[in-house]
Amino acid sequence: MENFSQDYIINHLGEDRAAWSGAASPPVFMSSMFTFPDVEAMRQALVNESSEPFYTRGTNPDFQILEQKVAALEGGEAALLFASGSAAIAAAVCSQLKAGDHVICVEKPYSWTAKLLNSWLFRFGVETSFVDGSEESVQNAIRPETRILYLETPNSFTFELQDIAALSALVKPKGIRVLVDNSYASPVFQKPLALGADMVVHSATKYFSGHSDALGGLLICSAADRELIFKNEYMTLGATMSPMNAWLILRGLRTLPIRLKKSHENGMQVADFLAAHPGVKKVHYPFHPGHPQYRLARSQMKGCGGLMSFELNTEDPKKIEAFCNALRFFLLACSWGSYESLCFPAIGLVSSANYSKNPFPIGLVRLYCGLEDASLLISDLNQAFEKSGI
């Protein structure tokens, strides 16, 4: 793939402003179908439906612009848009499997990824081994029928990393495909394909969108994989993004590097504050020197963004909830990657009667540092510690 600069990709690649009457921003092609001047033109568009607008369940000019840009940012040949990150993950995984196959997946992946592997695919005779992501654990889990190694580096709650290059070198000679969820770092901070991965998936709802107003998913892969998935999982299951959401995510992409830079700067300052606070037992943030995989993070990532978690120095549910409820500028919500700062406590995953069933420490709190000034975020945390008595 041609090596374009990041700025060129984001602002100019795939843009045909002359065809848009000189408009600086692409129009929203809010059309479910496209018309043709004659039967032969219609026939050719249908034959090439994966690359030519025919029916928006297949493709759309807004999809094409965004796909071209994201593929280039990740250093991949092609990309495919989906209605959600979960849809992109499901299509990528299912495209590589048949009954009797085996998957190796890192422990504690995104909950819907875990459900896809544990419940849905298990119904069709596909088994999954969940491992800690070390080379030894992956090596020990490999079977003759293993087809996929699924990585999420780092994961989005306790932020364990996997060595993409080392694991790719380990499994690819055995014919095992490597899939990486790169939602946490984005291609601005990490490029799994350059480290040996075969496919990359994203929740485009997060950093790509950046404005908490559009849901979407992306798969970046080879042109051959894209064509195969388009003709099978994509068109059959119909998890198609709307043109409006594609346009909104394209708008968000314009400011991706500067938003990530600010979020990362805030994250570093907030992590330092939390690590020094007596009310905190442990901070989970890959770019903080206290993280056990700090060196690996620095070696395969250029930055860390603003998502982290920490463990409060208490196991009292009332104090934990009081801390979270006292926050004013960290909003209680489940997602991340946009302009606002967010808080998602692990105790919010289960009812108060089922704390013991939570897979995470009871005092674990996930924070996302958005685009506010770091001093405002730190003051907000400080007053929450005071009000909760932690």
Legacy VTK file of the C-alpha trace (Angstrom):
# vtk DataFile Version 3.0
C-alpha trace
ASCII
DATASET POLYDATA
POINTS 390 float
0.000 0.000 0.000
1.247 3.488 -0.855
2.772 5.243 2.142
0.768 8.440 2.611
1.270 10.811 5.522
-1.298 10.752 8.313
-2.369 14.342 7.606
-2.842 13.632 3.900
-4.899 10.511 4.620
-7.223 12.256 7.063
-7.778 15.438 5.096
-7.379 14.541 1.419
-7.245 10.820 0.548
-10.433 9.697 -1.218
-11.817 13.221 -1.464
-13.236 14.241 -4.869
-14.266 17.818 -4.159
-14.657 18.642 -7.829
-17.440 16.057 -8.023
-19.092 17.654 -4.989
-19.384 21.153 -6.518
-16.294 22.180 -4.568
-17.789 21.309 -1.176
-15.071 21.090 1.507
-16.961 18.300 3.269
-18.433 15.314 1.417
-22.205 15.247 1.065
-24.226 12.674 2.962
-25.405 10.207 0.336
-28.730 9.425 2.012
-29.908 7.072 -0.668
-30.807 3.420 -0.238
-30.116 2.678 -3.917
-28.403 4.073 -6.993
-29.673 4.458 -10.571
-28.006 3.690 -13.897
-28.202 5.062 -17.452
-28.639 1.647 -19.035
-28.922 -2.081 -18.313
-25.236 -2.804 -18.937
-24.150 -0.166 -16.398
-26.587 -1.628 -13.883
-25.302 -5.148 -14.592
-21.671 -4.107 -14.076
-22.462 -2.332 -10.797
-24.195 -5.446 -9.483
-21.225 -7.637 -10.476
-18.888 -5.248 -8.658
-21.181 -4.511 -5.728
-18.362 -4.654 -3.171
-16.716 -1.607 -4.771
-19.464 0.225 -6.693
-22.619 1.811 -5.244
-25.634 -0.317 -6.193
-27.655 -0.757 -2.993
-26.527 0.809 0.286
-26.591 -2.527 2.104
-23.489 -3.159 -0.006
-21.656 0.123 -0.345
-22.214 3.874 -0.524
-19.903 6.792 -1.441
-19.679 7.832 2.230
-18.616 4.294 3.158
-15.954 4.282 0.465
-14.302 7.500 1.630
-14.126 6.380 5.252
-12.966 2.856 4.409
-10.162 4.143 2.208
-8.912 6.504 4.893
-8.981 3.990 7.748
-7.323 1.262 5.682
-4.511 3.687 4.865
-4.159 4.798 8.497
-3.778 1.158 9.602
-1.450 0.314 6.705
-3.906 -2.251 5.326
-5.083 -2.993 1.814
-8.793 -2.610 2.464
-11.430 -1.888 5.086
-15.090 -2.703 5.600
-17.621 -0.708 7.604
-20.185 -2.261 9.944
-23.100 -1.026 12.033
-21.145 -1.654 15.264
-17.814 -2.855 16.560
-19.449 -6.117 17.634
-20.617 -6.715 14.063
-17.111 -6.147 12.710
-15.644 -8.562 15.272
-18.269 -11.232 14.567
-17.765 -11.015 10.798
-13.974 -11.186 11.053
-14.038 -14.152 13.429
-16.776 -16.121 11.660
-15.140 -15.659 8.268
-12.233 -17.846 9.388
-14.157 -20.689 11.052
-16.188 -23.812 10.421
-17.607 -26.491 12.726
-14.875 -28.296 14.650
-12.408 -25.393 14.583
-10.678 -23.908 17.612
-9.970 -20.314 18.691
-7.392 -18.992 21.139
-8.492 -15.733 22.775
-6.978 -13.583 25.485
-8.638 -13.557 28.877
-11.167 -10.839 29.717
-11.948 -9.628 26.201
-14.794 -7.254 25.447
-17.939 -8.839 26.892
-19.700 -9.318 23.535
-16.571 -10.867 22.048
-16.565 -13.316 24.941
-20.239 -14.094 24.342
-19.635 -14.656 20.623
-16.895 -17.179 21.413
-18.355 -18.765 24.554
-21.988 -19.080 23.596
-22.827 -18.325 19.997
-19.999 -20.110 18.159
-19.981 -22.946 20.681
-23.483 -23.833 19.449
-21.946 -24.554 16.034
-19.100 -26.740 17.239
-16.364 -24.126 17.598
-14.342 -24.255 20.817
-12.350 -21.450 22.439
-9.435 -21.483 24.859
-8.964 -18.316 26.904
-5.329 -17.640 27.840
-3.341 -14.897 29.570
-1.722 -13.789 26.302
1.837 -14.836 27.102
3.797 -16.767 24.489
3.849 -19.823 26.748
0.078 -19.809 27.297
-0.612 -19.432 23.585
1.859 -22.160 22.656
0.267 -24.554 25.157
-3.230 -23.827 23.813
-2.487 -24.521 20.141
-4.288 -27.521 18.628
-4.224 -28.965 15.101
-7.672 -27.425 14.562
-6.732 -23.915 15.842
-7.590 -21.302 13.223
-7.578 -17.936 15.047
-5.554 -16.158 17.703
-7.717 -13.257 18.933
-5.913 -10.442 20.739
-7.175 -7.306 22.477
-4.119 -5.283 23.380
-4.573 -3.731 25.757
-7.974 -4.908 26.924
-10.426 -2.260 28.031
-10.814 -2.821 31.764
-7.575 -4.008 33.361
-5.290 -3.189 30.415
-3.152 -6.292 30.007
-1.122 -6.247 26.782
0.017 -8.939 24.381
3.187 -8.867 22.296
1.674 -8.728 18.800
4.932 -9.293 16.926
6.090 -12.219 19.063
2.716 -13.964 19.029
2.263 -13.450 15.291
5.685 -14.988 14.665
4.711 -17.905 16.909
1.367 -18.850 15.360
1.388 -17.761 11.712
3.797 -20.514 10.553
1.130 -22.937 11.852
-1.538 -21.409 9.603
-3.267 -19.554 12.457
-4.693 -16.114 11.601
-4.070 -13.256 14.033
-6.947 -10.846 14.716
-6.417 -7.747 16.886
-8.968 -5.400 18.426
-7.153 -2.046 18.152
-9.959 0.155 19.509
-7.945 1.217 22.561
-4.914 2.634 20.776
-6.259 3.463 17.287
-3.855 3.480 14.317
-2.447 6.778 15.576
-0.795 4.958 18.495
-0.536 1.309 17.349
-0.427 -0.532 14.003
-0.997 -4.281 14.508
-0.713 -5.139 10.796
2.842 -3.804 10.750
3.584 -6.072 13.729
2.344 -9.200 11.948
-1.434 -9.319 12.500
-3.732 -10.423 9.658
-6.842 -8.444 10.555
-7.648 -5.452 12.745
-11.061 -4.543 14.149
-12.302 -1.338 15.747
-15.277 0.015 17.545
-15.520 3.170 15.416
-17.916 4.486 18.069
-14.883 5.277 20.216
-11.944 7.392 19.040
-12.818 7.482 15.332
-16.215 9.040 15.971
-15.118 11.081 18.955
-18.421 12.888 19.508
-20.718 10.317 21.187
-23.201 10.548 18.342
-22.455 7.673 15.954
-22.212 3.906 16.319
-20.024 1.866 14.003
-17.384 -0.797 13.488
-14.447 -1.263 11.127
-12.491 -4.234 9.827
-9.106 -3.701 8.171
-7.631 -6.611 6.222
-6.309 -7.744 2.843
-8.307 -7.027 -0.290
-8.911 -10.772 -0.694
-10.260 -11.118 2.864
-12.490 -8.089 2.361
-13.985 -9.534 -0.811
-14.644 -12.885 0.862
-16.241 -11.327 3.954
-18.268 -8.873 1.859
-19.832 -11.707 -0.174
-20.551 -13.858 2.857
-20.856 -12.494 6.418
-21.360 -8.844 5.462
-24.074 -9.114 2.823
-25.761 -12.147 4.385
-26.136 -10.740 7.901
-26.706 -7.153 6.757
-24.990 -5.318 9.618
-24.690 -2.188 7.495
-23.843 1.272 8.791
-26.088 4.171 7.816
-24.648 6.836 5.472
-25.280 9.457 8.165
-23.181 7.548 10.697
-20.401 7.080 8.132
-20.424 10.844 7.541
-20.355 11.570 11.291
-17.431 9.197 11.846
-15.606 10.758 8.894
-16.130 14.142 10.546
-14.676 12.783 13.775
-11.698 11.318 11.951
-10.623 14.828 10.916
-9.589 15.649 14.480
-8.477 12.176 15.614
-4.739 12.925 16.143
-5.233 16.131 18.097
-7.996 14.634 20.248
-5.849 11.601 21.028
-2.894 13.807 21.911
-4.963 15.816 24.404
-6.614 12.720 25.875
-3.201 11.074 26.270
-1.747 14.139 28.007
-4.701 14.207 30.398
-4.404 10.472 30.995
-0.751 10.733 31.960
-1.453 13.495 34.499
-4.494 11.753 35.982
-2.598 8.453 36.258
0.226 10.187 38.137
-2.292 11.797 40.506
-4.060 8.504 41.189
-0.824 6.559 41.704
0.214 9.015 44.419
-3.157 9.155 46.210
-3.546 7.145 49.460
-7.104 6.220 48.468
-5.820 4.216 45.496
-4.500 0.682 45.732
-3.383 0.219 42.135
-3.449 2.019 38.765
-3.915 0.144 35.475
-2.490 2.345 32.708
0.030 0.933 30.212
2.107 4.117 29.927
2.493 4.522 33.681
5.877 3.202 34.926
4.081 1.105 37.549
2.349 -1.018 34.900
3.944 -4.509 34.768
4.072 -4.380 30.943
5.296 -0.794 30.696
8.243 -1.707 28.459
6.062 -3.686 26.058
3.579 -0.814 25.888
6.347 1.625 25.036
7.784 -0.715 22.420
4.611 -1.334 20.376
2.538 1.772 21.108
3.301 5.434 20.421
0.795 6.663 22.986
-1.865 5.497 25.376
-4.881 7.761 25.116
-7.035 8.586 28.111
-8.560 5.251 29.151
-7.387 3.645 32.398
-8.662 1.981 35.525
-7.678 2.012 39.173
-8.549 0.138 42.340
-9.924 2.130 45.242
-8.363 1.371 48.610
-11.617 0.037 50.013
-13.978 -2.900 49.511
-16.961 -1.077 50.975
-19.588 -0.910 48.186
-21.247 2.143 49.737
-17.995 4.106 49.699
-17.234 2.998 46.150
-20.641 4.124 44.947
-20.369 7.350 46.950
-17.054 8.100 45.221
-18.500 7.566 41.758
-21.717 9.438 42.536
-19.713 12.421 43.791
-17.931 12.934 40.457
-19.164 15.976 38.572
-17.083 16.089 35.394
-16.521 12.358 34.923
-19.941 11.290 33.650
-21.252 7.838 34.523
-21.408 6.030 31.166
-20.152 2.877 29.462
-18.255 4.038 26.378
-15.145 6.177 25.816
-13.111 7.936 23.145
-15.118 11.149 22.783
-14.700 14.686 24.077
-16.273 14.105 27.509
-14.662 12.327 30.474
-16.362 9.194 31.782
-16.502 6.856 34.779
-17.563 3.201 34.724
-17.201 1.326 38.064
-16.892 -2.457 38.009
-19.694 -2.704 40.572
-21.970 -1.260 37.895
-21.609 -4.542 35.990
-23.589 -6.558 38.548
-26.403 -6.037 41.036
-25.561 -5.343 44.666
-26.635 -8.895 45.506
-24.070 -10.393 43.147
-20.833 -8.550 43.903
-19.057 -11.867 44.399
-19.774 -12.825 40.757
-17.953 -9.800 39.354
-14.818 -10.908 37.452
-13.029 -7.713 38.532
-11.956 -6.420 41.973
-14.880 -4.743 43.694
-13.080 -1.413 43.920
-12.073 -1.267 40.262
-13.130 1.947 38.534
-12.545 2.670 34.850
-11.957 6.282 33.834
-11.768 7.913 30.457
-10.041 11.310 30.348
-11.570 13.435 27.624
-10.681 16.903 26.396
-11.252 18.987 29.516
-8.258 20.538 31.243
-6.392 17.990 33.354
-6.543 20.249 36.413
-10.352 20.196 36.279
-10.386 16.395 36.135
-7.914 16.035 38.999
-9.856 18.477 41.172
-13.009 16.475 40.464
-11.345 13.234 41.571
-9.922 14.924 44.641
-13.299 16.191 45.846
-14.841 12.742 45.208
-12.176 11.148 47.440
-12.966 13.690 50.161
-16.747 13.277 49.958
-16.603 9.482 49.968
-14.108 9.283 52.825
-11.705 7.068 50.879
LINES 1 391
390 0 1 2 3 4 5 6 7 8 9 10 11 12 13 14 15 16 17 18 19 20 21 22 23 24 25 26 27 28 29 30 31 32 33 34 35 36 37 38 39 40 41 42 43 44 45 46 47 48 49 50 51 52 53 54 55 56 57 58 59 60 61 62 63 64 65 66 67 68 69 70 71 72 73 74 75 76 77 78 79 80 81 82 83 84 85 86 87 88 89 90 91 92 93 94 95 96 97 98 99 100 101 102 103 104 105 106 107 108 109 110 111 112 113 114 115 116 117 118 119 120 121 122 123 124 125 126 127 128 129 130 131 132 133 134 135 136 137 138 139 140 141 142 143 144 145 146 147 148 149 150 151 152 153 154 155 156 157 158 159 160 161 162 163 164 165 166 167 168 169 170 171 172 173 174 175 176 177 178 179 180 181 182 183 184 185 186 187 188 189 190 191 192 193 194 195 196 197 198 199 200 201 202 203 204 205 206 207 208 209 210 211 212 213 214 215 216 217 218 219 220 221 222 223 224 225 226 227 228 229 230 231 232 233 234 235 236 237 238 239 240 241 242 243 244 245 246 247 248 249 250 251 252 253 254 255 256 257 258 259 260 261 262 263 264 265 266 267 268 269 270 271 272 273 274 275 276 277 278 279 280 281 282 283 284 285 286 287 288 289 290 291 292 293 294 295 296 297 298 299 300 301 302 303 304 305 306 307 308 309 310 311 312 313 314 315 316 317 318 319 320 321 322 323 324 325 326 327 328 329 330 331 332 333 334 335 336 337 338 339 340 341 342 343 344 345 346 347 348 349 350 351 352 353 354 355 356 357 358 359 360 361 362 363 364 365 366 367 368 369 370 371 372 373 374 375 376 377 378 379 380 381 382 383 384 385 386 387 388 389
